[in-house]
């Protein structure tokens, strides 16, 4: 009887925390229990990242059923590979925003936190204008550079042009969510992605296949729908950023460029951006290597596998982001031991999650791939990639948490240095050696990916234990 009461009590407590996490009620994350703090942050962060991953899957699903679907799938996949460089800018800036905002919130200085957030937005808008212009002008050349055939490039030029032109929306979506996460309000970030995805799911079939007065834009319709959907998400973020109902009270004076503050933010953001550019460029190279050794079907299969992988990895990344916020806020509050314990507790949760994902991909990879395309060659390549990639998922999850912990502390150089060695000095040469010299083709590329990720996790754990991150000043 007492055991039954305890079980009901635990369930009641869990649902209470669940409801609180979805509502986004502000709490002092540096004073409540670590497990409760992780759940309050992790649930909306995981749902937020799951919503982000759905963007690519929705596009992939609808364009995968178009005529000449291999060209469409390849275009979506290669464009996403290029956009990962934009994501690197967005993620790097959002990491800096989370680190600075969370540290100021931990110090109980919300005024400084609000100013830091707005200064980061100013940096993002200034930089992204140049990127959008370049994407508009060189859209077709970018696809050809990625290894797409001339026919695929012709099919996809308008698609990538729209996506690149709307890249400022992508950056703001990530960045403003990073600001809210740093402030401990992950629920607003989650809901902005819900809005964006619901709009995308509704608009994708309308613009791709046509409906009533709306013409069938085909592949281009996916870009139109995604850009509008993300734009609505950013609109929701901006409303909550300026409505004065959360910890961050934005003032007009915050929009005046503070070059000392900008310099401090760039000092954190630059290596964080470089950190993800390193990884993104590696993925771009691997995508090109698969395209040249596996042809259109091989490339489409690889891109399908990556979209499926990211669907499950992005929620795990959301869980790891909980560690970043807790590290930043606890360091700001002077609770160094609590910051470290938060990382280890988050790691336990993510290892369980990644183990489940590994089993799913090892047993059901073929079924997942078949949902997005009926091309048997594409399905076979995708399922092979998923089986190999999933081997390193568990230890990859550990690396994700440790990397987020470094970034949350403002120590963005440590994971950057790890990425330089793991991706550029090991993964790319190893993938090229296996694919070209051992004539393994795309399979060689698949093997190189988990091998490098395992090395990243081991290196990150060793450096985390040394504790240099605890002394980082933000």
Secondary structure by P-SEA (a helix, b strand, c coil): caaaaaaaaaaaaaaaaaaaaaaccccccccccaaaaaaacaaaaaaaaaaaaaaaaaaaaaaaaccaaaaaaaaaaaaaaaaaaaaaaaaaaaaaaaaaaaaaaaaccaaaaaaaaaaaaaaaaaaaaaaaaaaaacaaaaaaaacccaaaaaacaaaaaaaaaaaaaaaaaaaaaaaaaaaccaaaaaaaaaaaaaaaaaaccccccccccccccaaaaaaaaaaaaaaaaaaaaaaaacccccccccccccccccaaaaaaaaaaaaaaaaaaaaaaaaaaaaaaaaaaaccaaaaaaaaaaaaaaaaaaaaaaaaaaaaaaaaaaaaaacaaaaaaaaaaaaaaaaaaaaaaaaaaaaccaaaaaaaccccaaaaaaaaaaaaaaacaaaaaaaaaaaaaaaaaacaaaaaaaaaaaaccccaaaaaaaaacccccaaaaaaaaaaaaaaaaaaaaaaaaaacccccccc
